[in-house]
Amino acid sequence: MQVVTLGCRLNHAESARLAAELDLSGTVLVNTCAVTAEAVRHSRRAVRVARRSGATVIATGCAATIDPAGFAALADRVIPNAEKPEGFFVTPRGGAANHTRAFVPVQNGCDHSCTFCIIPQGRGPSRSRPITEVIDEITALAEVGIAEVVLTGVDLTSYDRPSLGALVAAILRGVPTLPRLRLSSLDGIEIDPLLFELLTQEPRVMPHVHLSLQSGDDMVLKRMKRRHSRGQAIDLVERLKAARPGIAIGADLIAGFPTETAEMHDANRSIIDACDVVHGHVFPYSPRPGTPAARMPQVDPVLVRERAAELRAAVTARRERWLTRHLGTRHAVLAERDGTGHAPDFARFALPPGTAPGSIVELTATALTDGLLAA
């Protein structure tokens, strides 16, 4: 079975599990995404391309869950998120042999109601995995040589058994052979004290925090129904960097949210420097039917694209300065299969020829070309 995955790391984790559990030769499973209108278009296109190949096509994921009738007209079968195999896949001893890092889902769904977001309709309410299940899965991954695990979820920091910090601490205790633990996108307002301590003090927790900022303007944040302010985001980053100076900050940012003025866009752009964002995911706003933001006064789509380009340029400039500071410094780089690798802070390196995928190699950065460090 071929699996085509769009969207978030949780989708990628679920795709790996579904590929291992389902033995359907001649079938293409398309794991769709609904985070933006463009993501839905890409999902539909992926289903159409798979159909033209002559394969049996199964559509699943958020876009197929939210619009089952639309995807049923394109695919042979639609599997809503709720009907994906129950439980969570624990990797068998040979199951991770082709991977250099593993994405482990620990939470699903969301209880919040951001005005721009359709995902709760596709994922349902928040629910968390028991700590013992997570440790069992990560233990199995470590036993087959996985060097880095990434914890994923729709709203990861809402993990409540009893907290994300407690889960991370339990993983570190329970799987002492795991070299590296990384976290996917975090809602900064939900970072509990223990999680903050581990992010800033524990060497096995990677110095890389990706924040779900969405905007740097307070009025836009209120209209999004986000629960943090610009000042709170900046304060969090300052505290993180004071406690662990080498920590790298990533962020999700939306360009052209409804009612966004030029001044609001300037505030959004300036949060990149204020929070030292070096890993940026910029999304041009697109209205999602059924969300409150879709009913707000919209920004002209051409202007939205221009503002998104400005945000991306600002992140690129900040990232280049950050990568330049890596020159002459040494890093433990996890080798990927495409000839590149990532340092603990997620700086990307070109690998020396012959580097074994999945290995961790010590490299000194000596050159920087097109955003890629080289030894």
N, C-alpha and C positions, 0 to 999 in steps of 0.2 A: 504493500500500500504506500502510495506517495502522500505526503502531508505538506500542505502549503499553509504557512502561518503569517498572519498580519497582526500588527498591533503590539500589545504590551508583553512584558516578560512573563506575566502569568499565562498568557496565551501560549507562549513558547514552552513553558513548563508543562502545560496541559497537553500540548501537541506531542511532546516526547512520551508522555504517559499513554496517550491514546494509540500512538504508533506501536508501542510495546504490547498493549493489551488487545488490539484488534488485528486480526490476520485476514485481511481482505485483499487478495491479489486482484489487480486490474482496477483498483479503486483509488480515487483521489479525494482526500479529505481536506476541505478548505476551512481553516479556523479563522473566522471573519472578525473584523473590528468595526466599532461604531463610534469611536471617540470624536471623529469629525465627519463632515459630509464627504470630504475627500477620501477618508478611510473607507467609508461605505462604497464609494465609487470604485476604489481599488479592489474591495472585496467582491463586488459584482463582476468586475473584469476578470478576477482570478477564477471565479466559478465558470464564466463563459469560456475562458481559455482552456480550462480543464475539460469542459464538455466537448470542445472541438477536437480534443485528443482521442475521443472515442471511449474514454474511461467512464465507469460509474462514478458519479460525483456526489459526495456527502458534504453538506454545508452545516457548520456549527459555529459557535462563538456569538459575540454580542450582536452583530448586525443581523445574523440569521435568527437570533432569538427575538429581537425587537420587531423584525419584519418577516415573520415566517412565511406568509403568503407570497411576498415578493421573491424570496429566495426559493420557495417551492416551485415557482415558475421557471427557475433557472437550473436547479439541481435535481438529482433523482431522489434525494432524501434530505430532510432537515432535522438535525438533532439540536434542540434548544439546550442552553447551558444546564438547565435543571435535569436534563436527561443524560448528560454525560455520565460515564461509569461512576458509581458512588464510591466514596472513600477517596483516598489519595494513594497514588502508586508508589510503592517502595521498590527502588531499583534492585533487581537481582544482581548477583555477583558479576555477571558479564554484561549487564545492561548499559553501563556507562563507558564502555571501552572506546567509543568513538567521540567522546566529548572531553574538552579540556576544563570546563567549569560546568556546574550544574545549577539550575534554577529550581528552588524548592518552594512550592506554594505553602504558606502557613496561614493565610487568611483569604477570605473571598467575600464579595459583596460590599455594600456601603450603606450606612444609615444617615448620611448627610444629604443635603438637597441643594448643591451648588446650582445656580440658575442656568448655567451653560451645559450641564452634564446630563447625558442620557444613560450613562453606564449603570446606575442603580436599577433601571428597568431591565437591563440585560443580565445583571448579576444577582439581584435580590438583596436582602438585608445582610449585614455583616455577620460572619461566623468565623470562628477560629479553630484551628486544629489543636488537639491535645499535645502537650509538650513531649510526651513519650513517643507519639507517632512521628513527630518531627525528628527526634533524636535517633529513632530506629532508621529512618530513611537516610539521614546524613551519615550515620555509622556505616550503612551499606555502601554509600558513595565513597567514603574514605577508604573502605576496604578494597575497592577496585581502582584506587589511585587518583581519584578526583582531588585536586589540590585546592580548589576554591569553590565554595558554595555561595549562591546569592539567594537571600530570602526575598520572596515576592508576595504580593497581595494586591487587591484592588485598593485597599486603604490600609496599608501595612501597619501604621502606627495605631490603628484601632484594635490590634491584637489584644485580647483580654483574658488570657489564661495563665497568669493574672495580668501580665503586661508584656510588651515587646522586650523591655529591658530584662525581665525575668527569663524570657525565652532565650535571649542571646546568652545570658549568663549560664543557663542550663546546657546549652549546646557546647559552650566552651569547656564546661566541666565534663560533660558526658561524652564528648568526642575529642579527646586530647590529641589525636593523630591528625586532625584537620588543620592544615597550615593556615588557611585564609577564609575569613567569613566576611561577606559584603552584603549590604542592604540596598534594596531598590528604593524607589521614591518614598520620601517621608513627609508627613504633614508636621511641620516644625512645631506647631502649637501643641502637639500631642507627644512630643519627645519627653519621656518620663525621666526622673533624676538618675536612675540606674542606667538607662540607655545612654544618657549624656555621658556618664562616667565611663562606660565601656567604649563609646565612640572616641573619646579623647585620651583614654589611658591604656587600653588593651591593644598590644601589638598585633594580635591575630585578627582583630576587627579592622578592616581596611580604612585608611584615612580619606574617605570619599563619602560625602553626604549630598544626596540629591534631594532637593527640597521642592515640594509642590507649591511654588510661590504664586503662579498664574498672573500676577500683576504687581507692579511697584507703586500703584496709585491707590490711596485710601478710599476714594469714592468708588472707583471701579471694584475694589475688593468688597465693599459693602454691597454693591449691586450684584456681584457674583455670589453673595452670601458665604464668602470665605470667613474663617473664624480668627484670622490674624490680621494685624495692621502692618503697614510698611515698617514702622518703628520696631515692632516685635521681631520681624524678620531680620532686620539689621542687627538688633541686639543679640539674637541667637547666633548669628554668624560671628560677631565679635567675640562672644563667649567661647564658641568652638575654636576659633583661631588662637585665642589667648591660651586655651588649655592644650591645644595641639597645633602648633604653628604650621605644620606641613599639610594640614587637612585641605582637601580640594572640594570646592563647592560646585554643585550642579543645580540646575533649576529648570522647571517647566514654566514657560511664559506664553501668554496668549496675546496676540497683536490684534488690535481693531475690535475689541469687545464693544457691544452696542453702547452708545452714548459717549464713547471715548473721544475726548477733545485732543487738540494738539498738545496742550499742557499735560493732560493725563498720559499721553503717549511719551512725552519727555520724562515724566516720572517713572514710567515703565522701563524706558531705556536706561535711566540713571541708576536703577536698582542693580543693574549688571555690574557697575563699578562699585556701588555701595556694598554689595554682598560678594564681590570678587568672584563672579560666576564664570567658571572656565569650562564647564560642561553644560551647554545650554540646549534645551529642546524647545524650539519656537514653533508655535502653532498659529497660523492665521485663523482668526475666528470664522466659523461658518455656522449658520443657524441650524439647530437640530429641532425639527418639529416635535412638539410636545413638551418643550422646555420653556420656562418663563423668559429666558433671554431672547428667544426667537420672536417674542411679542414686543420687545423693546425697540426703540428707534435704532436702525442699523447704520453702520458706517459703510460708506461706498466701498464695494469689493476691490476696486483698483487701489484705493487708499489703504485698505487692509493689507494687501500684498506689499505695498511700498513700506508700510510700517514693519511688517514681518521681516523684510529684507534689511531694514535698518537695525532691528534687534539682532539678527543673525550676524551682521557686520560688527556690531559692538561686542558680541560674544567672541567672534573670531579674533578681533584685535586684542581683547583681554587674554584669550587663550594663548595667542602667540607670545605675548609678553611673559606669561606664566611658563610656557615651555622653554623659552630662552633661558630662564633661570635654572632649568634642569641641566644645562650644559656644564660638564665637568663634575657632575654628581653621579653617584652610583645607586642603582635600583635593582630590586629583586623583581624580575619580569616573568610573568606567566605566559608561556609560549602558546599561541593559537595555531590553527591549522592553515592559516592564510599567509604565513611568513611574517606576521607581526605578533606583538604581545603587549600586555598591559602591566604597568607598574602598580604598586599598591594604591597610589592616588589616581589611577586610571589614565595616566599619561601613556600614549601609544608609542611603541618602539618598533623599528624594523629589526628583524632578528638576523643574527649571523647564519649563513648557510649551514644546513644540517642540524639545526636546533630541533630537538624532539618535541612535538606538540604535547602539551600537558606538563612539561617540565618547568621548573622555576630556575632561571639563570640570572646571575649577577652581571649587570651591564652598566658601563659608564657612558653617559650620553656625551657624544663628541660633535654631533652635527644635527641640524634641524632643517628639514626640507618639506615644504607643503604640509606642515602640521605633524610630521612624523619624525621622531627622534631616532638617531642611529648611533651605534657604538663604534 
